[in-house]
């Protein structure tokens, strides 16, 4: 039996909630939970803190991602976020 290739879906930014949790950002960026919390503690990363709760607003996060990716994308490459969805 041949392995099915994963499908690739563009993530529409409107699909994201207006405010994300750190674990949601970890899944979005495909990084571990600990790395996401380290990111959330950086001065240049957009967060909202209420007590011990950390939330990341969607629009500032997208701007941060755009700014962070500048210079890291090949000329002519599309600037989009893609998610790989496994077919099981």
N, C-alpha and C positions, 0 to 999 in steps of 0.2 A: 504494500500500500504506500502511495506517495504522500509525503508530508505536505499538508496544506500550508501555503505561505501566509504569513500574517497580513491582515488588511491594514492599510494605512489610512487614517482619517484626519483631515484637517480639523483642528479645534477652533471652532468659532468662539471669539472672545465673549460673545453674548451668552454662550453656554455656561460660562463661569458665573458663580454667585457674586454679588457685589462685594462681599467680604469673605475671605477664605481663612480657614484654620491652618496652622502649621502643618499638620499631616496632609491636608489637601494640597498645599504648596509642594510638599515632598513628592506626592504622587504626580503632580503636574510637571515638575522638573525632573522626575525620575531619579531622585536622590533619596538617601536614607533619612529617617526621622531625626537622628542626631545631627546630621549635616544641615537639615532644614532649620533646626533650632539654633545652630551656630550662625546660619545665614540671618535668621531673625534678630540676632544680637549684634549684627554689624550696624555701624552708624549710617551707612549709605543705603540700607535696605528699609523699605517703607513698612512700618508697623503701627498698629494702634494697640496700646496697652491699657487695660482696665483691670486694676489690681494685678493679679498674676496671670490673667488671660491675655493671650497674644492673638491679634487678628491682623490680616493683611488685606488692605483694600485693593480690589481688582485693578482699577485704572492706574494707580501709582505702581503696582507690581508690573503691569504691562509696559509702562514707561521705563521702569528699572531694567526689565529684560531687554527692551529695545536698546537702551543706552549701553548695557553690558555687552550686548552682541555686536555693537558697532566695531568694525575692524576685524571681527572674527568670522565674517561671512564672505565667501568667495564672490567676486564681482559677477553680477547677473543672477546670483542665486536668489530664490524667493525667501523673503523674511516671513516665515510662518512657523507656527508651532504644530508639530504633528504628534499624534499618539499612535502607537502600534497596538492593535487589538489582536490578541491571539485567537485563533479559531480552534476550539477544542471540540 
